[in-house]
Structures are given as C-alpha cells and as structure tokens.
C-alpha cells in the first residue's frame, strides 16, 4: 500500500459518521483495555440501551466512546454514571433525541470524585479548556449519536441544535459557594458522588454589576427566566440557574439560603398574560391547559410552576453574571443519583 492510498484513521472515522464532526481517538484494542482499567465492572455488563435506536451500551462500548472522546480511564466512572441517568424513563432521552428543540442533557457532577479528576466548575466552566468537562460530556454525545441514532436530519429533527450538544458537563464551584451543593439540597451527603442531569438550553447570561441587594438582583434574573419563547412558560419543566459566586455571596450576605433564593426566584419569574400574548408560544389552548382564562390579560403565568424543578447551582468565576438555562417540556424530568468509583 502506498502512502497516498493508506487509510487515514481520523478521516476514516469522520467519513463513517462515527464522530461529532471532530477527530476522535482511534479505539485500538490496547487503548480500549487501558480505558477499561477505570471500571470495576465487567466489560460485557449491560449498562442500558440508548434511545431511540436502543442499541445496547455495555461497559466496553461505553469505554470505547469515552476513549474516542478523549477521556482518561479515571473519567470512566462518571461517564458510566451519566449513561445510567440519561436512560431513565422519566428523563425521556428518546423524546429529546427526536425533538425540533436544541436542549441537551446537562450533567452537574457533585462530590469528592469530581474534584479528584479535575471536573471544573470555576471560570469558564461551560466553555473550552477543561479536559474532564469536555471529554466526559462528549462521550455521552457520541453515544447518543452512534448508539442512539440521534443524528441531525435523521432521528433528530432539531432545527438549530446547540453548542451544548457537543458537550454538557460541569461541576459546581463548591470552593467559592456560600451554600451547600445541589446534591446536598436533594438529600445527599457531602461525601456522596452524585450526578444530576437536566435538559437545558444554552446558558443565557444575565449581567448585573449594579445591584447591591438581593431583591433587585433576583428581580432581573427572574425576568430573564420568563422568555416568552421558552417552554418553561407553558410546561411544568426544569430550569437550571448557575449563579456566579459574586451573585450568590450578595444573596448569602443578606441572610438568604439556597432555598430562600429558589423560593424568591419562583415568585419573581412571572409575566402577565398580556405580555406573553405579544409573541412566543402563547396559544389559547395552552392557557386553558394551565387553568387560565385566555381572555384574562392580567392572569399571571409562572416560569417556575414547581420550585423543586428549579436547579440552583453556584458555578463560574468572579464576576457579576448569572447563567439562565431554560428547559424542555413536561415529559422530561431532571434525574439524579450516585455513581460508583
């Protein structure tokens, strides 16, 4: 075989649609065996089936995709834990795989193991530069493509998709948080290793370097949560709010707990019906489904209909910004659980 006719390993994978458009690490047998050193489970053990194609994900196939994505073996327990969460029926990954929307399964990882492997929750946590974040989230997406069949224009009807559909995995910035972690707020212990998955849109950044007290700050964030075109206005759905440490500290210094902030945001994230009628997803039948009179312009529409589905975390670096991540519809429920390391 001449040099010109040799098969380039990166081009081979890209031509087979086995990647997300970026080059992948070629899963040679030696490399796969190296990746499997990160798992305590047998390679042929079934983890689950990835919707909607429902191809089986074994420990070995998960390891192959983790390798392709650029993971280290020590990341494999988190990838396995993430797979176990996204295939739960109540998460409705199959629905999201096929939707016109662009939401992605955002993984929020709490506990000591996240720190051990370098999962990042500080400056730039939603962006590039952090191998654990990027490769763990990418491994999940590669499985959604290759085992689930969620390829745009085929099983996936997504209109635009989103950057979160390349990778969506972060930790909390516990070191700079004035509150307990999201996992602890859900009843887990600080030493538990926990993954929370919620369907989320790209972060919408709310910049506020003016507020010096919580009410003004939270009023602005609440308004950002009520975009008329978001599904949160019409469904009992999840939403993720990532407060920078600066904004969280402003609230905590005024005596507000995490639960207090969730409660107040739920109260402030409202719009009168006349405001929502001007554009977005308003339809008379949607108003009636929520028990509202479509002709009552002063009726209040809440972005957060169940405060338990508002997931407040502290993340990012120093700066006066909070990230608002709108959710999908009522058929997907955020999930959380521990994973083995």
C-alpha positions in Angstrom: 0.0 0.0 0.0 1.4 3.4 -1.0 1.4 6.4 1.3 -1.1 8.0 -0.8 -3.5 5.1 -0.6 -3.2 4.5 3.1 -6.3 4.9 5.2 -6.0 7.9 7.5 -7.5 6.8 10.8 -9.0 10.2 11.5 -10.6 10.6 8.1 -11.9 7.0 8.3 -14.0 7.8 11.4 -15.2 11.1 10.1 -16.4 9.6 6.9 -18.3 6.9 8.8 -20.2 9.5 10.8 -18.8 7.9 14.0 -17.9 11.3 15.4 -19.4 14.6 16.2 -17.5 16.3 13.4 -14.2 16.5 15.3 -11.4 13.9 15.1 -11.6 11.1 17.7 -9.0 8.9 19.4 -8.8 5.7 17.4 -10.1 2.9 19.7 -7.4 0.3 19.2 -7.6 -2.8 21.4 -4.7 -1.7 23.6 -6.3 1.7 24.2 -9.7 0.1 25.0 -8.1 -2.2 27.5 -6.3 0.9 29.0 -9.6 2.7 29.3 -11.3 -0.3 30.9 -8.9 -0.1 33.8 -11.1 2.8 35.0 -14.1 0.5 35.5 -14.7 -2.0 38.3 -17.4 -3.7 36.2 -17.1 -6.5 33.7 -16.7 -5.3 30.1 -19.7 -7.2 28.8 -22.0 -5.9 31.6 -25.0 -4.2 30.1 -25.4 -0.6 31.2 -28.6 0.1 29.2 -30.0 0.8 25.8 -29.6 4.3 24.2 -32.8 5.7 22.7 -34.3 6.0 20.2 -32.3 3.3 18.3 -32.0 1.4 21.6 -28.5 0.0 20.7 -27.0 -1.7 23.8 -24.4 0.2 25.8 -22.1 -2.3 27.6 -19.2 -1.2 29.9 -16.9 -1.9 26.9 -18.9 0.2 24.4 -19.1 3.0 26.9 -15.3 2.7 27.4 -14.8 2.8 23.6 -16.8 6.1 23.3 -15.1 7.5 26.3 -11.7 6.8 24.6 -12.9 8.3 21.3 -13.9 11.4 23.2 -10.5 11.9 24.8 -11.3 10.7 28.3 -8.8 9.3 30.8 -9.6 5.9 32.5 -10.4 7.7 35.7 -13.2 9.6 34.0 -15.0 6.3 33.1 -17.0 6.0 36.3 -18.6 9.4 35.6 -19.4 8.5 32.0 -21.0 5.2 33.2 -22.9 7.1 35.8 -24.1 9.7 33.3 -25.3 6.9 30.9 -27.3 5.4 33.8 -29.0 8.7 34.4 -29.9 9.7 30.9 -31.5 6.4 30.0 -34.0 6.6 32.9 -37.6 6.6 31.6 -38.6 9.8 33.4 -35.7 11.7 31.7 -37.2 10.9 28.2 -33.9 11.0 26.3 -35.7 9.4 23.4 -38.0 12.4 23.1 -35.1 14.9 23.2 -33.2 12.9 20.6 -36.1 13.4 18.2 -37.3 16.9 19.1 -37.1 20.1 17.0 -35.6 21.7 20.1 -31.9 22.1 20.9 -31.8 21.2 24.6 -29.1 18.9 25.8 -28.6 16.6 28.9 -26.6 18.9 31.1 -24.6 16.8 33.7 -23.9 18.6 37.0 -21.4 16.5 39.0 -21.1 16.8 42.8 -18.9 15.1 45.3 -15.2 14.5 46.1 -14.5 12.4 43.0 -15.4 15.3 40.7 -12.5 17.3 42.3 -10.2 14.2 42.2 -10.5 14.0 38.4 -10.4 17.8 37.8 -14.0 18.4 36.7 -14.2 22.2 36.6 -16.9 24.5 38.0 -15.0 27.8 38.1 -14.0 30.3 35.5 -15.2 29.3 32.0 -16.8 26.0 33.2 -19.3 25.9 30.3 -16.5 26.5 27.7 -13.3 25.1 26.3 -10.1 24.3 28.1 -11.0 21.6 30.6 -10.4 18.0 29.5 -12.6 16.3 32.0 -15.6 18.5 31.3 -15.2 18.4 27.6 -14.4 14.7 27.1 -17.0 13.3 29.6 -19.8 15.3 28.0 -18.5 14.5 24.6 -18.5 10.8 25.4 -22.2 11.0 26.2 -23.0 12.8 23.0 -21.0 10.3 20.9 -23.2 7.5 22.4 -26.3 9.5 21.7 -25.2 9.7 18.1 -23.7 6.3 17.5 -25.9 4.0 19.7 -29.0 6.2 19.9 -29.1 7.3 16.3 -29.7 10.9 17.2 -28.2 12.3 14.0 -29.5 15.6 12.7 -31.8 15.2 9.8 -32.4 11.6 10.6 -33.8 10.6 14.0 -33.1 14.1 15.2 -35.4 16.9 13.9 -33.5 19.6 15.8 -33.8 22.9 13.9 -30.6 24.5 15.1 -29.2 22.1 17.7 -26.8 24.0 20.1 -23.2 24.1 21.3 -24.3 22.2 24.4 -24.9 19.2 22.1 -21.1 18.9 21.7 -20.5 18.5 25.4 -22.5 19.5 28.5 -20.8 18.5 31.8 -19.8 20.8 34.7 -19.1 20.7 38.4 -20.2 23.2 40.9 -17.8 25.8 42.3 -18.1 24.5 45.8 -14.9 26.2 47.0 -16.5 29.6 46.4 -20.1 28.8 47.2 -21.8 30.2 50.3 -24.3 27.3 50.3 -24.5 23.5 50.3 -24.2 21.8 46.9 -27.2 21.0 44.7 -26.8 17.3 45.6 -26.9 18.1 49.3 -30.0 20.2 48.8 -31.5 17.0 47.4 -30.7 15.0 50.5 -27.3 13.6 49.6 -24.3 13.7 51.9 -21.2 15.8 51.1 -19.1 12.7 50.6 -21.6 11.2 48.1 -20.6 11.3 44.4 -23.7 12.4 42.6 -24.7 13.2 39.0 -27.7 15.4 38.3 -28.9 15.5 34.7 -31.4 18.2 33.4 -32.4 19.1 29.9 -31.1 22.6 29.3 -30.7 25.2 26.7 -27.5 27.1 26.2 -26.8 29.5 29.1 -28.4 32.9 28.7 -26.1 35.3 30.6 -27.7 37.8 32.9 -25.2 40.6 33.6 -25.8 42.7 36.7 -23.0 44.8 38.2 -25.4 47.3 39.7 -27.5 45.5 42.3 -26.2 45.7 45.9 -29.1 43.8 47.5 -30.9 40.6 46.6 -34.3 41.8 45.6 -33.1 43.9 42.8 -30.7 41.2 41.6 -33.3 38.5 41.7 -35.9 40.6 40.0 -33.6 40.9 37.0 -32.8 37.2 37.0 -36.5 36.4 37.3 -37.3 38.5 34.2 -34.6 36.6 32.3 -36.2 33.4 33.2 -39.6 34.4 31.6 -38.6 34.5 27.9 -42.0 34.2 26.0 -40.5 31.7 23.6 -39.3 29.3 26.3 -41.1 26.1 27.1 -40.9 26.9 30.8 -43.7 29.4 30.4 -46.1 26.7 29.3 -45.0 23.4 30.9 -44.1 22.2 34.4 -40.5 21.8 33.4 -36.9 22.0 34.7 -34.6 25.0 34.6 -31.0 25.4 35.7 -29.8 28.7 37.2 -26.0 29.0 37.6 -25.1 31.9 39.9 -21.6 33.2 39.9 -20.0 33.2 43.4 -20.3 37.0 43.4 -24.1 37.0 42.9 -24.5 34.1 45.4 -22.5 35.9 48.0 -24.6 39.0 47.6 -27.7 36.9 48.5 -26.0 34.9 51.3 -24.6 38.0 52.9 -28.1 39.3 53.2 -29.1 36.1 55.0 -30.7 34.2 52.2 -30.2 30.4 51.9 -30.2 28.5 48.7 -33.8 27.5 49.4 -34.7 31.2 50.0 -33.3 32.1 46.6 -35.1 29.3 44.9 -38.4 30.4 46.5 -37.9 34.1 45.6 -36.9 33.4 42.0 -40.0 31.2 41.7 -42.1 34.1 42.9 -40.4 36.7 40.7 -40.2 34.8 37.4 -43.7 35.7 36.2 -45.4 37.6 33.4 -48.9 38.8 33.0 -50.7 37.0 30.2 -50.9 40.2 28.0 -47.1 40.3 28.0 -46.8 36.8 26.8 -49.5 37.2 24.2 -47.4 39.6 22.2 -45.1 36.9 20.9 -43.7 33.4 21.6 -45.6 30.2 22.4 -48.9 31.6 23.6 -52.0 29.9 22.4 -55.5 29.9 23.9 -55.4 26.1 24.4 -52.1 26.3 26.3 -53.5 28.9 28.6 -56.6 26.8 29.3 -54.4 23.7 29.9 -52.8 25.7 32.8 -56.2 26.6 34.2 -56.1 30.2 32.9 -58.8 32.2 31.1 -57.2 33.2 27.7 -59.1 36.4 27.8 -57.8 37.4 31.2 -54.9 39.6 30.3 -53.9 40.1 33.9 -53.6 36.4 34.7 -50.1 35.6 35.9 -48.0 33.0 34.1 -45.2 31.4 36.1 -41.9 30.3 34.6 -41.4 28.0 37.6 -44.5 26.1 38.4 -42.8 23.6 40.7 -39.8 25.0 42.7 -38.4 21.5 43.1 -37.7 21.7 39.3 -35.6 24.9 39.6 -32.0 23.7 40.0 -29.8 26.4 41.5 -26.1 25.9 41.4 -23.1 28.1 42.1 -20.6 28.0 39.3 -18.2 30.1 37.2 -15.6 32.6 38.4 -15.6 36.1 39.9 -17.9 38.5 38.1 -21.5 39.8 38.3 -23.1 37.2 36.0 -25.8 34.5 36.4 -26.5 32.0 33.7 -30.1 31.1 33.0 -30.6 27.7 31.3 -34.2 27.2 30.1 -35.5 23.7 29.9 -37.7 21.5 27.7 -41.2 20.3 28.3 -43.1 18.4 31.0 -42.3 15.0 29.6 -38.7 15.2 30.8 -37.9 15.2 34.5 -34.4 16.0 35.8 -32.8 13.0 37.4 -30.0 12.5 40.0 -28.2 9.6 41.6 -24.9 8.4 43.0 -22.3 6.5 40.9 -19.6 4.1 41.8 -15.9 5.0 41.7 
